[in-house]
């Protein structure tokens, strides 16, 4: 059986942490902008670091597993 957790967790985090979709850190005028649909190089870097930290914690430390079938 294949473990589908990396696929589901990675997809969910990618959607939720896309810069400008739900929030953007750092924002254009403030520290956090919500729903701006804009992005910058700094926000892409920060969101990538947050993504890496969360996926590492969920897959390696917590060991989230999803088995289908």
MMTF fields as JSON, N, C-alpha, C and O atoms, coordinates in Angstrom:
{
  "mmtfVersion": "1.0.0",
  "mmtfProducer": "UNKNOWN",
  "numBonds": 275,
  "numAtoms": 276,
  "numGroups": 69,
  "numChains": 1,
  "numModels": 1,
  "chainsPerModel": [1],
  "groupsPerChain": [69],
  "chainIdList": ["A"],
  "bondAtomList": [4, 2, 8, 6, 12, 10, 16, 14, 20, 18, 24, 22, 28, 26, 32, 30, 36, 34, 40, 38, 44, 42, 48, 46, 52, 50, 56, 54, 60, 58, 64, 62, 68, 66, 72, 70, 76, 74, 80, 78, 84, 82, 88, 86, 92, 90, 96, 94, 100, 98, 104, 102, 108, 106, 112, 110, 116, 114, 120, 118, 124, 122, 128, 126, 132, 130, 136, 134, 140, 138, 144, 142, 148, 146, 152, 150, 156, 154, 160, 158, 164, 162, 168, 166, 172, 170, 176, 174, 180, 178, 184, 182, 188, 186, 192, 190, 196, 194, 200, 198, 204, 202, 208, 206, 212, 210, 216, 214, 220, 218, 224, 222, 228, 226, 232, 230, 236, 234, 240, 238, 244, 242, 248, 246, 252, 250, 256, 254, 260, 258, 264, 262, 268, 266, 272, 270],
  "bondOrderList": [1, 1, 1, 1, 1, 1, 1, 1, 1, 1, 1, 1, 1, 1, 1, 1, 1, 1, 1, 1, 1, 1, 1, 1, 1, 1, 1, 1, 1, 1, 1, 1, 1, 1, 1, 1, 1, 1, 1, 1, 1, 1, 1, 1, 1, 1, 1, 1, 1, 1, 1, 1, 1, 1, 1, 1, 1, 1, 1, 1, 1, 1, 1, 1, 1, 1, 1, 1],
  "groupList": [{"groupName": "UNK", "atomNameList": ["N", "CA", "C", "O"], "elementList": ["N", "C", "C", "O"], "formalChargeList": [0, 0, 0, 0], "bondAtomList": [1, 0, 2, 1, 3, 2], "bondOrderList": [1, 1, 2], "singleLetterCode": "X", "chemCompType": "L-PEPTIDE LINKING"}],
  "groupTypeList": [0, 0, 0, 0, 0, 0, 0, 0, 0, 0, 0, 0, 0, 0, 0, 0, 0, 0, 0, 0, 0, 0, 0, 0, 0, 0, 0, 0, 0, 0, 0, 0, 0, 0, 0, 0, 0, 0, 0, 0, 0, 0, 0, 0, 0, 0, 0, 0, 0, 0, 0, 0, 0, 0, 0, 0, 0, 0, 0, 0, 0, 0, 0, 0, 0, 0, 0, 0, 0],
  "groupIdList": [1, 2, 3, 4, 5, 6, 7, 8, 9, 10, 11, 12, 13, 14, 15, 16, 17, 18, 19, 20, 21, 22, 23, 24, 25, 26, 27, 28, 29, 30, 31, 32, 33, 34, 35, 36, 37, 38, 39, 40, 41, 42, 43, 44, 45, 46, 47, 48, 49, 50, 51, 52, 53, 54, 55, 56, 57, 58, 59, 60, 61, 62, 63, 64, 65, 66, 67, 68, 69],
  "secStructList": [7, 7, 5, 7, 2, 2, 2, 2, 2, 2, 2, 2, 2, 2, 2, 2, 6, 1, 6, 6, 6, 1, 3, 3, 3, 1, 7, 1, 1, 1, 1, 3, 3, 3, 1, 7, 7, 7, 7, 7, 2, 2, 2, 2, 2, 2, 2, 2, 2, 2, 2, 2, 2, 2, 2, 2, 0, 0, 0, 0, 0, 1, 7, 7, 7, 7, 5, 7, 7],
  "xCoordList": [0.83, 0.0, 0.873, 1.935, 0.414, 1.164, 0.649, -0.546, 1.562, 1.21, 0.925, 1.82, -0.311, -0.737, -0.619, -0.973, -0.135, -0.04, 0.838, 0.431, 2.019, 2.822, 2.099, 2.251, 1.319, 0.589, -0.491, -0.571, -1.326, -2.434, -1.959, -2.48, -0.98, -0.467, 0.243, 0.057, 1.039, 1.732, 0.767, 0.973, -0.278, -1.262, -2.036, -2.225, -2.482, -3.232, -2.379, -2.847, -1.135, -0.259, 0.078, 0.177, 0.257, 0.554, -0.597, -0.371, -1.823, -2.986, -3.141, -3.361, -3.03, -3.241, -2.125, -2.374, -0.903, 0.229, 0.689, 1.785, -0.126, 0.218, 0.185, -0.842, 1.287, 1.326, 0.238, 0.108, -0.534, -1.567, -2.934, -3.925, -3.028, -4.328, -5.164, -6.213, -4.719, -5.408, -4.76, -5.437, -3.433, -2.693, -1.323, -0.886, -0.659, 0.686, 1.542, 1.19, 2.67, 3.63, 4.942, 5.406, 5.582, 5.126, 4.235, 4.424, 3.267, 2.344, 2.94, 4.062, 2.19, 2.667, 2.707, 3.682, 1.647, 1.608, 1.683, 1.998, 1.399, 1.398, 2.229, 2.757, 2.329, 3.074, 2.325, 2.936, 0.994, 0.175, -0.956, -1.696, -1.088, -2.216, -3.075, -2.552, -4.383, -5.306, -6.013, -6.586, -5.965, -6.668, -6.247, -7.094, -4.979, -4.518, -4.317, -4.329, -4.135, -3.859, -2.646, -2.57, -1.698, -0.438, 0.692, 0.474, 1.874, 3.002, 4.284, 4.331, 5.3, 6.621, 7.668, 7.346, 8.896, 9.968, 10.137, 10.37, 10.019, 10.166, 9.044, 9.281, 7.822, 6.713, 6.825, 6.45, 7.333, 7.537, 8.563, 8.381, 9.628, 10.654, 10.105, 10.34, 9.386, 8.834, 7.8, 7.794, 6.925, 5.936, 6.602, 6.11, 7.696, 8.42, 9.039, 9.019, 9.587, 10.161, 9.065, 9.255, 7.92, 6.792, 6.3, 6.03, 6.178, 5.762, 6.717, 6.282, 8.003, 9.0, 8.928, 8.993, 8.795, 8.722, 7.48, 7.57, 6.336, 5.102, 5.095, 4.668, 5.558, 5.552, 6.561, 6.321, 7.678, 8.659, 8.096, 8.245, 7.46, 6.867, 5.776, 5.747, 4.881, 3.758, 4.182, 3.639, 5.129, 5.492, 6.568, 6.547, 7.501, 8.59, 8.371, 8.606, 7.931, 7.787, 6.464, 6.436, 5.374, 4.052, 3.745, 2.946, 4.368, 4.198, 2.748, 2.158, 2.192, 0.852, 0.888, 1.766, -0.081, -0.13, -1.552, -2.503, -1.693, -2.992, -2.821, -2.075, -3.504, -3.455, -4.827, -5.839, -4.859, -6.097, -6.097, -5.075, -7.231, -7.356, -7.479, -7.59],
  "yCoordList": [-1.191, 0.0, 1.252, 1.29, 2.24, 3.489, 4.488, 4.552, 5.239, 6.279, 7.565, 8.112, 8.056, 9.233, 10.523, 11.587, 10.459, 11.658, 12.748, 13.909, 12.439, 13.519, 14.245, 15.455, 13.512, 14.131, 15.067, 16.221, 14.575, 15.375, 16.556, 17.663, 16.327, 17.401, 18.45, 19.648, 18.017, 18.951, 19.779, 20.983, 19.162, 19.884, 20.89, 22.034, 20.474, 21.378, 22.569, 23.707, 22.312, 23.411, 24.328, 25.542, 23.766, 24.584, 25.544, 26.718, 25.047, 25.892, 26.944, 28.117, 26.539, 27.476, 28.507, 29.631, 28.14, 29.039, 29.742, 30.302, 29.72, 30.489, 31.972, 32.466, 32.692, 34.105, 34.92, 34.89, 35.644, 36.507, 35.869, 36.581, 34.542, 33.896, 34.143, 34.782, 33.652, 33.921, 35.073, 35.965, 35.036, 36.095, 36.216, 35.339, 37.313, 37.554, 38.163, 39.181, 37.521, 38.02, 38.255, 37.28, 39.359, 40.693, 41.265, 40.988, 42.061, 42.678, 43.918, 44.315, 44.515, 45.728, 46.924, 47.675, 47.117, 48.276, 47.914, 48.761, 46.667, 46.203, 44.93, 44.425, 44.429, 43.182, 42.016, 41.164, 41.973, 40.907, 41.535, 42.375, 41.127, 41.522, 40.291, 39.199, 40.461, 39.348, 39.502, 40.551, 38.438, 38.406, 39.458, 39.99, 39.78, 40.84, 40.361, 41.181, 39.069, 38.473, 39.101, 39.149, 39.583, 40.11, 39.396, 38.81, 39.444, 38.779, 39.565, 40.443, 39.231, 39.833, 38.757, 37.666, 39.073, 38.107, 37.755, 36.597, 38.764, 38.51, 37.625, 36.739, 37.861, 37.037, 35.608, 34.673, 35.415, 34.057, 33.312, 32.13, 33.984, 33.364, 32.992, 31.885, 33.897, 33.629, 32.51, 31.647, 32.504, 31.44, 30.097, 29.065, 30.083, 28.839, 28.286, 27.075, 29.156, 28.715, 28.165, 27.138, 28.852, 28.373, 27.032, 26.128, 26.884, 25.629, 24.499, 23.423, 24.739, 23.715, 23.306, 22.12, 24.285, 23.977, 23.148, 22.163, 23.533, 22.804, 21.403, 20.458, 21.25, 19.919, 19.004, 17.804, 19.558, 18.762, 18.313, 17.151, 19.21, 18.86, 17.812, 16.827, 18.007, 17.089, 15.711, 14.702, 15.653, 14.364, 13.622, 12.392, 14.325, 13.654, 13.555, 12.498, 14.628, 14.611, 13.999, 13.159, 14.411, 13.915, 12.599, 11.807, 12.354, 11.154, 10.94, 9.892, 11.945, 11.833, 10.777, 10.8, 9.836, 8.771, 8.612, 8.672, 8.409, 8.164, 6.97, 7.041, 5.882, 4.702, 4.493, 4.422, 4.397, 4.184, 2.769, 2.278, 2.135, 0.824, -0.269, -1.417],
  "zCoordList": [0.0, 0.0, 0.0, 0.621, -0.688, -0.773, 0.274, 0.564, 0.812, 1.786, 1.023, 0.379, 1.089, 0.344, 1.141, 0.634, 2.363, 3.204, 2.586, 2.6, 2.044, 1.45, 0.321, 0.16, -0.454, -1.562, -1.036, -1.458, -0.112, 0.405, 1.244, 1.11, 2.104, 2.954, 2.094, 2.304, 1.148, 0.268, -0.567, -0.727, -1.1, -1.893, -1.044, -1.458, 0.137, 1.009, 1.444, 1.425, 1.832, 2.238, 1.069, 1.249, -0.128, -1.297, -1.59, -1.884, -1.51, -1.771, -0.682, -0.983, 0.579, 1.68, 1.816, 2.252, 1.449, 1.65, 0.373, 0.339, -0.664, -1.864, -1.511, -1.046, -1.723, -1.332, -2.028, -3.252, -1.232, -1.764, -1.856, -2.02, -1.755, -1.866, -0.617, -0.695, 0.524, 1.784, 2.531, 3.042, 2.583, 3.264, 2.622, 1.878, 2.921, 2.392, 3.49, 4.085, 3.745, 4.73, 3.997, 3.404, 3.952, 4.336, 3.244, 2.06, 3.658, 2.721, 2.081, 2.394, 1.199, 0.514, 1.455, 1.454, 2.271, 3.158, 4.63, 5.465, 4.95, 6.338, 6.447, 5.457, 7.661, 7.854, 7.217, 6.573, 7.395, 6.835, 6.029, 6.541, 4.768, 3.924, 3.689, 3.465, 3.74, 3.531, 2.189, 1.894, 1.373, 0.104, -0.887, -1.605, -0.957, -1.853, -3.286, -4.204, -3.507, -4.812, -5.487, -6.715, -4.685, -5.19, -4.457, -3.397, -5.007, -4.374, -4.64, -5.502, -3.888, -4.072, -3.799, -3.329, -4.094, -3.864, -2.402, -2.057, -1.534, -0.097, 0.425, 1.245, -0.046, 0.432, -0.084, 0.624, -1.302, -1.807, -0.963, -0.67, -0.573, 0.256, 1.63, 2.114, 2.25, 3.583, 3.534, 4.411, 2.529, 2.406, 2.112, 2.567, 1.371, 1.104, 2.384, 2.607, 3.222, 4.498, 5.419, 6.07, 5.469, 6.286, 5.761, 6.551, 4.437, 3.812, 4.178, 4.589, 4.031, 4.347, 5.819, 6.142, 6.7, 8.133, 8.458, 9.191, 7.925, 8.23, 7.636, 8.3, 6.402, 5.798, 6.489, 6.62, 6.927, 7.669, 9.003, 9.381, 9.711, 11.008, 10.835, 11.572, 9.876, 9.711, 9.209, 9.657, 8.301, 7.721, 8.5, 8.541, 9.114, 9.802, 11.313, 11.898, 11.946, 13.396, 13.835, 14.735, 13.208, 13.6, 12.905, 13.406, 11.756, 10.95, 10.527, 10.786, 9.876, 9.323, 8.23, 7.367, 8.265, 7.269, 6.769, 7.548, 5.468, 4.839, 3.91, 2.933, 4.21, 3.371, 2.728, 3.426, 1.412, 0.681, 0.117, -0.363, 0.18, -0.453, 0.452, 0.022]
}
